[in-house]
Amino acid sequence: MFAAIEAGGTKIISAIADEEFNIIDKIKIPTTSPSESFGLIRDFLMAYKDKLKAIGVGSFGPIDIDEKSRTYGQILNTPKKGWSNFNIYNQLNKDFDIKITITSDVNASAYGEYAFGLSEDKKSLVYFTVGTGIGAAYIQDGLLIGGRSHPEMGHMIINKHQDDGFKGSCPYHGPCLEGLGSGPAISQRLNKLGEDLDKDDKFWDIEANYLGQAALNTSYMFNPDCIIFGGGVMAKEGLIEKIRENFERLNKSYMDFAPLDEFIIKPKYDGQSAILGCLKLAKESIGE
Ligand code: ZN
């Protein structure tokens, strides 16, 4: 059996699966303090301790995912109280003497979609999650791409829309992609949650313009087989279509792409991609 842990900023999900990735057991807990949250995860996993072969973890970041690093699995500077410098690898390693693989939550989701959601002919993807923050991952031929760490494409600098007076919510950059397009950026700007905003509100054209810019920038950089947009904000009806329109308008026929409804898409395993990705990483980590 394999274990997966998807550690998000608001909730942590852990699952146990068999060799064929059938989920056998699962828990979902709120993200509180590291000791409390990972205490509950430990209790959950302990029941399967004798059967577990490997654990895969996808965590919110920034997090050290360099296996050769002395601080592998350590959450770096985060505004999330109590979590800076908490080391997930060391925490799990105390109780589980098996292979533990740590990556970012976005990498895990991207890997889940890559492994289970793509057709055979597709070998690369960019995955964006648009929710509490914006994160992105790039996979080429099965490899999660990143130099010293996972990419931070969610903080790319983009052009502000002429009708957008919002100064941006990112504490580091103000109007970066996350600062303009994340869930909190939407609610700070409009004083209501994106989910409560009508699907025909003209704000969605602004949001789609930002995500369209992000899609185009990453297409020009990586020329992937497809770009996937997941996350809570993407639940808005019609948004993916608007992103395609903006993408096409900004591209100005410069580069050729696959038909956009096959190129800019939503996740096939929305809500489960990260857990599936963690399980796949766990299984592969022991050469299976
Ligand atoms: Zn930023």
Boltz pocket constraint, residues with backbone or C-beta under 6 A from the ligand:
constraints:
  - pocket:
      binder: B
      contacts: [[A, 154], [A, 155], [A, 170], [A, 171], [A, 172], [A, 173], [A, 174], [A, 176], [A, 177], [A, 178], [A, 179]]
      max_distance: 6.0
